[in-house]
Amino acid sequence: LEMLSCGKHVITTNYSAHTEFCHPDNSLLIDIEQHEMAYDGQWFHGKCGKWANIGSNQIEQAVHYCRMIHNEKQSGNLKINDEGIKTGQYFSWDNSAKKILNYV
């Protein structure tokens, strides 16, 4: 959300909590095709929850997006992510507080 607020281009998975504010208008989304048990041997022990599985298709998508952004920057055509800035403004502390106060 901070990078969007700065007008930067964001590459992220189309999976999990950040999809509440990352969408095709403000982010380059990597499609997730499979899930795997959440296991890291320390905090997550595979008993509940699933993670996005990052396979070769997801890596290829990420590389494609990186190259696309790099090429636009090198050619001088990389624009500010205006939709990201709008998203950051919507989720700002001030705006969030105003919305909460409307319900109190």
C-alpha positions in Angstrom: 0.0 0.0 0.0 2.9 2.3 0.7 4.4 1.8 -2.7 1.0 2.4 -4.4 0.7 5.6 -2.3 4.0 6.8 -3.8 2.8 6.2 -7.3 5.1 3.2 -7.9 4.2 0.2 -9.9 3.5 -2.9 -7.9 3.9 -6.5 -8.9 2.2 -8.9 -6.5 0.2 -12.1 -6.3 -3.6 -12.0 -6.9 -4.0 -13.9 -3.6 -4.5 -13.2 0.1 -5.2 -10.1 2.1 -3.6 -7.4 -0.1 -6.2 -8.1 -2.8 -8.4 -5.9 -0.6 -6.5 -2.9 -2.2 -4.4 -4.4 -5.0 -6.4 -4.9 -8.2 -5.8 -4.7 -12.0 -6.3 -0.9 -12.1 -3.4 -0.2 -9.7 -1.2 -3.4 -9.7 0.3 -6.0 -11.9 -1.2 -9.2 -10.5 0.4 -12.6 -10.7 -2.2 -15.3 -11.1 -2.1 -18.1 -8.6 -3.1 -21.5 -9.9 -2.4 -23.8 -6.9 -2.2 -23.6 -3.2 0.1 -25.5 -0.8 -0.1 -26.2 2.9 1.3 -23.3 5.0 4.5 -24.9 6.5 7.8 -23.2 7.4 9.0 -25.5 10.2 8.9 -22.6 12.7 5.6 -20.8 12.9 3.4 -22.6 10.4 3.2 -26.4 10.7 0.8 -27.3 7.9 -2.1 -28.0 10.2 -4.3 -25.1 8.9 -4.1 -22.6 6.1 -2.7 -22.6 2.7 -0.2 -20.4 0.8 -0.1 -19.5 -2.8 2.1 -21.9 -4.7 4.8 -20.1 -6.7 5.5 -22.2 -9.7 7.2 -21.7 -13.1 4.1 -19.9 -14.5 4.1 -17.4 -11.7 7.9 -16.8 -12.0 7.5 -16.2 -15.7 4.7 -13.7 -15.1 6.8 -11.8 -12.6 9.8 -11.7 -15.0 7.4 -10.5 -17.8 6.2 -7.7 -15.5 9.7 -6.7 -14.5 10.9 -6.5 -18.1 7.8 -4.5 -19.1 8.4 -1.9 -16.3 12.1 -1.8 -17.1 11.5 -1.3 -20.8 9.0 1.5 -20.1 11.5 3.2 -17.7 14.4 2.9 -20.2 12.3 4.4 -23.0 11.1 7.2 -20.8 7.5 6.1 -21.0 7.1 4.9 -17.4 4.3 6.9 -15.9 3.3 7.5 -12.3 0.8 5.0 -11.0 -2.1 7.4 -10.5 -4.5 4.6 -9.6 -2.1 3.6 -6.9 -2.0 7.1 -5.5 -5.9 7.1 -5.4 -5.9 3.8 -3.6 -3.4 5.2 -1.0 -5.6 8.2 -0.4 -8.7 6.0 0.1 -6.9 3.9 2.7 -5.2 6.8 4.4 -5.4 7.1 8.2 -7.4 10.3 7.9 -9.9 8.8 5.5 -10.2 5.6 7.6 -10.8 7.6 10.7 -13.6 9.6 9.0 -15.3 6.4 7.9 -15.1 5.0 11.4 -16.6 8.2 12.8 -19.5 7.9 10.4 -20.5 4.7 12.1 -20.0 5.8 15.7 
